[in-house]
């Protein structure tokens, strides 16, 4: 299966483009700026090719790359109020399109590791959503866990948008949080290598079906001299079926037209498999209104800050392991890495 939709869109159809950005080789801060410039160019060229395009999505690490030796130093970080983000804002405004972009964001508390951040910018160039990755891909990633929760914003064509980053999508709890707050389109931007390709597709489908929402997901593609990144952007219907699916091609653009109102209607009108409703309204045939009390031990424990698995003490890897034996690398870029 490949892309769906057309270069034009229906009045109530959300036309999106998922860009399987070629994994960037980043060795200097100048390389980050080159990616910012190229992403802005892609916004303009893709909109020119698809005049009715509503939303364009770029993967995790498309701006900063994945050079783990240097990626957390100051020179590779981008603040939300930075000139680089201003470029993204201008690109969206100039091309009348919404955009989803990836940045590594400095922590607001000095001396703490950065955040892995996604931003949604509307077609007026305004920041519509600011999200920080809640579940870094440990032990490979050194990022601070996000502290902004799972925000949801109003998007184009009746959509309510939430975004998650890569490993976040492996947690059904986060998809449920987005849906519980009203999201009907759950966007996933990723920089996964091939170890989890099958699970990538599986979780995109289940996140859609279990929450009666569309999922729109895109991964980096290509080889960065260490890992191969599988691309395979895909869009899932609210029943979990694939609508569009890309291949492994770097720079491939996966397009789809979806109708957010259909997900809203399913949430209101479905009896069977309205699982997001049934979770908190159990057995409503037998119990008028359904049973509403919490019956899940782990939710109680998590809320109390006492989440602990029976085998937690036996878990072997729960620190920087072989990637960061001395902790995350912070501060200015050391001289040995400067060209």
N, C-alpha and C positions, 0 to 999 in steps of 0.2 A: 504494500500500500504506500502511496506517496501523498502529495498534497491534495487538498480539496478546495472548493471555492473558486473564485475567479479574480480578475483584476478589479472588479467592482463588487459592491456589497449591497445587500438588502437594507432597507431602512432600519430594521431591527436586528440585523445580523452583524456580529462583531468579527471583522476580518483581521486576523493576526498573522504575523510573520515571525518564525522562530529561526534565528540565525545560528547555524552550527559553526561558530567562529573558529578559525584555525588556531590551535593552541599557540600562544605567542611565546617566543624565546626572549626572555627579559634578563638582561645582564647589567643594565644601568638605568637610572631615572629617566634618561632620554628615551629609552624604549617604552616606558609607560606613557609618555607624552605621544609617541608615535601611535600607540594603540588608541588613545583618546581621539586623536585626529582621524584615524581610520574608522573607528566606530561611528563618529559623526558623519563621515563620508558615506558609510553604509546606510545610515538613517536616510540621508537624502536620496541616494540611488535606489533604495528599495521602495521608498515612497513614490519616486518617479515611475517605477515600473508597475506599482500597484496603487493607482491614484486614490482608491477608496480605503486604503489601509488605515485601520484604527489603532493598532498596537504592534510594536516591534520589540522583541525580547532578545537580549544578549546573555550568553552564559556566564556563570561564575568564572572569575579569573581572566575574563577577556581583556580587562584593563591591565592587571598587574602581573599576569603570568604565574607560574608555579615554581620559581627558582627558590627552593626551600633554604638555600644557604643565605639568602639576602632578603626574602620577601617581607619580613617583619621589621626591617629597619626603617627609620623615619622617612628617608627619601622616596620610599615606595608606597607611602600611605597617602590617601586622598580624603580630605575632610568634606563634609556635606556642603560647607560654605566656601569651597575652593574654586579657583579658576577652571579646573578640569570639569567639575560638575556644572559650572556656568556654561561651558561648551555644550554639555549634554542638554542643558535647558534650552539653549539657543537652537540647537538642532531640532528639538521637538517642536518648538514654537515656529521656527522658520518653515517646517515641513508639515505642520498641522497634524501631528501624530503623537500618541502616547508611547513612552519608552520605558523599558526595564533595564537597569544597568548595575554592574557589579563594581564595588570598590572595597579596598581594605582601609578601614577608617581608624584614625588615631583614637585611643581611649581618652575619655574626658577626665580621667584621673591620672595624673602624672606617674610614670613608672609602671603602669599596668599594660599588659599585652593588648594589641589592637583588636578591633572587631572586624569580622567578615560581614560586609553590609550589602544590602540591595536597596535600591531606590526606584520608585516609580515617579516619573515626571509626566505631567499631563500635556495636552496639545497647546496650552498657553505658556508652557515653559515653567509651570509652578510645580513645586515638590508636593506630590499627592500622598506618598507613603514612604516611610523610613523604617527599614527592618534590619535587625542585627541577628545573625545566625544563632539559633538557640542551641544547636547540637553540633559543635565542631567535630570534624572527622578525626578523632583522637585514635592513636597517638601521633598521626602525621601532622595534624594542624595545631598551631600554637595559639590560636585566637581565643580571646575572652568569650565566654558564653554570653549570648545576647541578653540585654536587660530591658528591652522594649516590648516584650510579649509578642503576640501575633496580631498586628494591626490589620484592619480591613478598610478599604477606601471605595468610594463610588467611582466607577470607571465608565467608559463609553458604552453606549447601546444597552443600557440597563444592567450592565455588569457590576458586580461587587467583587473587588480584587483583593487577594492576599498573595503574598510571595513567600516561598521558602527556599532555602539554599541547600542543594545537594543532599547531604546526609540527613538533613531535617526530614526529607521525604520518606525516609525509612521508618519514621515514627508515626504510627496512625493517630497517636494522641494529638499531634500538632495539626494534622489535617482536620481532625474533629474540632479542634479549637477554632480554626479558621471558619469552618462551616457553622459552628455554634454561634459565631459572631456575625453570620450572614453572608459570608463569601459564597458566590456561585461559580467563580473561576479561580482556581488554585494554581498559581504559576510556580514552576520549579526551575531554578537556574543551577547548573551543575558543572563541575570540573572533574568528573569521575573518570578513572581509568578502567580497563576492561574487566577487572576482577568482579565487578558487580553489575555487569551489563544485563543479565537476565532479571536480577532483582529490581533494577531500574524500571524496566517495563512492567513487571508485576506490581510494584508498589504504586506506580502511576495509575494503573487500572483500579486497584483496590481502594486507593484514596478517593477516586471518583465515585465508585459504586457505593461504598459504605456511607458516603455523605451526600449523595445525589447532587454532585457538582461537577463541572467540567474541570479537567486538569490539562495544563499546557506546559510542557517540559522540554528543555533544550540543554544539551551538553556540548562541551568543547569537542573538537574533532582534530585528529592528526597526531603526530609524534613530536615530543619535545626533547628527544635524546635520552629520556629516562622511561617514560610511560607512553602508552598509546591510549588515546581518548576516542571514544566510540561514536560520538555524534548522536545519531538516532533520536532527534527531536520527535516528539509525538504529542498528539492531542487526543484525549479520551472523552467520550460522551459521559453524561451523568449516570448511565447504566453500566459503565466500566468498559464498554467496547471502544476500540481504536477508531478514530475518525480519520486521522492522518498520521503517517509515520515516515521519518526520514531514514537515510542510510548512513554509511560511515564516512561520507564524503565531506572533507573540510570545505567550509564556506557554502555548503548547501543551505537553501532557505526552504523551510517547511511552512506551508501556508494552510490555513483552515478558516472557514467561516462557521461560527457557532451562534446559537441563539440563547442567550442567558435566561430569557423568560421561560424557556422550556424546563430548565432545572427548577426554577421557582414553582412552576405548575406541578411538577412531579412531587415536590416537597409538600404541597398542599393537598394533592389529589390521590396520591398513591396510598393504597392500603397495605398490601404485601410489600415487604422489603423497604418500607419507610423506616429504616433502621436508626437514623439519627433522631427521629421522634420517639421510636419505641424504646430506645435506651433508657429514657427517663419517664416513660409512661408504660410500664410493663403490664402485660396481661389485661388490657383495658376492656376486654370482653367479660372477664370474670370480675374485675375490680373497676367500678365506674371511674373514669378518668385515668386509670392505670395506677400501679404502685409507683411511688415517687421517691422512696427512701434510698439512700446510698447503700449498696450491697457489695461494694468493691473495696477490699482491704487496702490495696495499693494506693487508691485515691486518698483514703484517710491518712495513710502513712506519709504520702508525698506532701499533703497539705500541712502536716505537722513537722515537716523536715526530718522525718524518720524513715524514709524509704530505704529498705535494706533487703536484699535478696538472701535466701537461705544459704547460698554459696558465696556470698559477697567476700568473706574473709579469704576465700581460696582463689579469687580472681588474680591472675598473675601480672597483667599489664595494666597499670593505673597511674602512670606518671609519664614523663617525657621519653622513657625507654631509650632506644638506641638513636632516636632522632634528635632529642634535646636532652642529653644527659646532664647538662648544666642549666637547663631551663630555657625559656624563649629568648631569642636574640633581640635586644631592644636598643634604642638610642640611634645615634648617627651611624652611617655606614662606615665600617672600619677601612682604613687606608688600603689594606690588602685586597679589597674588592673593587677599588677604584681603578679605572683604566688610565 
